[in-house]
Amino acid sequence: MVCVHFLTPPEGAVLGFSLQGHAGCGEAGQDIVCAAVSALTQGTLNGLLNVLKAPVDYHIDEKDGILTASLGEVPEGKRAGAQLLLQTLVSALQMIEADYARFVRVIFKERR
């Protein structure tokens, strides 16, 4: 199962995400759920880093199926864009979770 954790402060913005695991919905290279989650999370990371040019600390471990991304101090002019990307990721993963609950879990962790 792939577990995706979103880090949120009490006011509701998304500060980062981490995912771990493999969906196990099919054989390696044929797992549509794992491919979808990977494409969405890596696409979001790419958007944050290369399109928005937001400060992001990240780590990728393909072997163990780990990706973590945490926003740094985002300048005021880039905050709305960063939230748009991250909230879109949340929505897309929740849609996958609704159809493939045995393989994907979306979890929110509040940061105080």
C-alpha positions in Angstrom: 0.0 0.0 0.0 1.1 3.5 -0.7 0.6 5.9 2.2 0.7 9.6 1.4 1.0 12.0 4.4 0.2 15.7 4.0 1.6 18.1 6.6 -0.9 20.9 7.4 -0.9 23.6 10.0 -4.1 24.4 11.8 -5.1 27.0 9.2 -5.3 24.4 6.5 -2.5 25.1 4.0 -0.4 22.2 2.9 3.3 22.5 3.9 4.6 19.3 2.3 4.0 15.6 1.7 5.6 12.3 2.0 4.8 9.0 0.5 6.1 5.5 1.1 5.4 2.1 -0.2 4.3 0.4 -3.4 0.6 0.0 -4.3 0.8 -3.7 -5.1 -2.0 -3.4 -7.5 -0.1 -5.2 -10.3 3.3 -6.5 -11.2 6.3 -4.1 -11.2 6.0 -1.9 -14.3 2.3 -2.8 -14.7 0.9 -1.2 -11.5 -1.4 1.6 -12.7 -2.0 2.8 -9.2 1.7 3.1 -8.3 2.3 4.8 -11.7 -0.5 7.3 -11.2 0.6 8.2 -7.6 4.3 8.5 -8.8 3.3 10.7 -11.8 1.2 13.0 -9.6 3.7 13.4 -6.8 6.7 13.8 -9.0 4.8 16.2 -11.3 3.9 18.3 -8.3 7.5 18.3 -7.1 8.6 19.3 -10.6 6.0 22.1 -10.7 7.1 23.5 -7.3 10.9 23.3 -8.1 11.1 24.1 -11.8 8.0 26.0 -12.7 7.2 28.0 -9.6 10.9 28.0 -8.4 9.7 27.6 -4.8 12.1 26.5 -2.1 11.5 22.8 -1.4 13.6 20.3 0.5 13.0 16.8 -1.0 14.3 13.3 -1.0 13.6 10.4 -3.4 14.4 6.8 -2.8 13.0 4.8 -5.7 14.0 1.4 -4.3 11.9 1.8 -1.2 9.2 3.9 -2.8 9.9 7.0 -0.7 9.4 10.6 -1.7 9.3 13.5 0.7 8.9 17.2 -0.1 8.7 20.1 2.3 8.2 23.7 1.5 10.7 26.2 2.8 9.9 29.8 3.4 7.9 30.5 0.3 7.9 34.2 -0.8 4.5 35.9 -0.7 4.2 36.1 -4.5 4.6 32.3 -4.8 2.4 31.1 -1.9 -0.8 30.9 -3.9 0.8 28.9 -6.7 2.4 26.5 -4.3 -0.9 25.9 -2.6 -2.7 25.4 -5.9 -0.2 22.7 -6.9 -0.4 21.0 -3.5 -4.2 21.2 -3.1 -4.5 19.8 -6.7 -2.3 16.9 -5.6 -4.4 16.3 -2.5 -7.6 16.2 -4.6 -6.2 13.9 -7.3 -4.8 11.4 -4.7 -8.1 11.4 -2.8 -9.9 10.5 -6.1 -7.5 7.6 -6.6 -8.0 6.6 -3.0 -11.8 6.6 -3.5 -11.4 4.0 -6.3 -8.4 2.1 -5.0 -8.7 2.2 -1.2 -6.9 -1.1 -0.8 -3.8 0.3 -2.5 -3.7 4.1 -1.5 -4.2 5.9 1.7 -4.2 9.7 2.1 -3.5 10.9 5.6 -3.3 14.4 7.1 -0.9 15.3 9.9 -1.5 18.6 11.6 1.7 20.6 12.4 1.4 23.0 15.3 
